[in-house]
């Protein structure tokens, strides 16, 4: 694996490690959506954040590795 491909993989793995460590300190339910009055309308589990972690990487990968 060359250096150009290894940097995003290391960043993604590092993000998972930091986020997994942070989930120990988060409450069980996290508000994700707030209405105009500032009240929470949608809650999710703290482990839901781990599912959303690869999304920015996948978007980055999609735009940087297009076939021409």
C-alpha distance (Angstrom), angle and dihedral (degrees) to the residues before:
residue distance angle dihedral
X1 . . .
X2 3.77 . .
X3 3.79 124.9 .
X4 3.81 94.2 -105.0
X5 3.81 92.0 59.6
X6 3.79 95.1 38.9
X7 3.83 98.0 59.1
X8 3.84 96.5 65.3
X9 3.81 90.9 44.0
X10 3.81 91.8 52.1
X11 3.81 91.3 46.7
X12 3.80 91.4 50.7
X13 3.81 92.5 48.1
X14 3.79 90.9 46.9
X15 3.78 90.8 50.8
X16 3.81 90.2 52.4
X17 3.81 91.6 50.6
X18 3.81 93.8 48.9
X19 3.80 93.4 44.0
X20 3.80 92.8 46.8
X21 3.80 89.4 52.5
X22 3.80 91.0 47.8
X23 3.81 92.6 52.8
X24 3.80 88.7 69.6
X25 3.81 89.1 67.0
X26 3.81 99.0 41.5
X27 3.81 124.0 94.6
X28 3.81 117.9 -104.7
X29 3.81 92.9 -108.3
X30 3.80 122.4 41.8
X31 3.82 122.5 -167.7
X32 3.80 111.0 -125.3
X33 3.78 105.1 172.6
X34 3.78 128.5 43.8
X35 3.79 126.9 -170.8
X36 3.80 126.9 -139.7
X37 3.80 92.4 -82.2
X38 3.79 92.6 54.0
X39 3.79 97.5 -109.5
X40 3.76 118.5 136.0
X41 3.78 113.7 -109.6
X42 3.77 102.5 175.6
X43 3.79 129.6 37.3
X44 3.78 129.2 -171.4
X45 3.77 136.9 -174.8
X46 3.78 117.7 -91.4
X47 3.81 88.3 -117.5
X48 3.80 89.8 62.1
X49 3.82 86.5 79.5
X50 3.79 89.3 65.6
X51 3.80 89.6 58.5
X52 3.81 91.7 53.0
X53 3.80 95.7 48.5
X54 3.83 98.1 87.9
X55 3.83 94.1 48.5
X56 3.86 97.1 87.2
X57 3.80 90.3 44.8
X58 3.81 91.7 50.7
X59 3.81 91.1 50.0
X60 3.81 90.3 48.7
X61 3.78 90.7 48.6
X62 3.80 92.2 49.1
X63 3.79 93.6 54.1
X64 3.80 98.3 40.3
X65 3.81 99.8 44.4
X66 3.79 101.7 49.3
X67 3.76 117.2 145.4
X68 3.77 112.8 -122.9
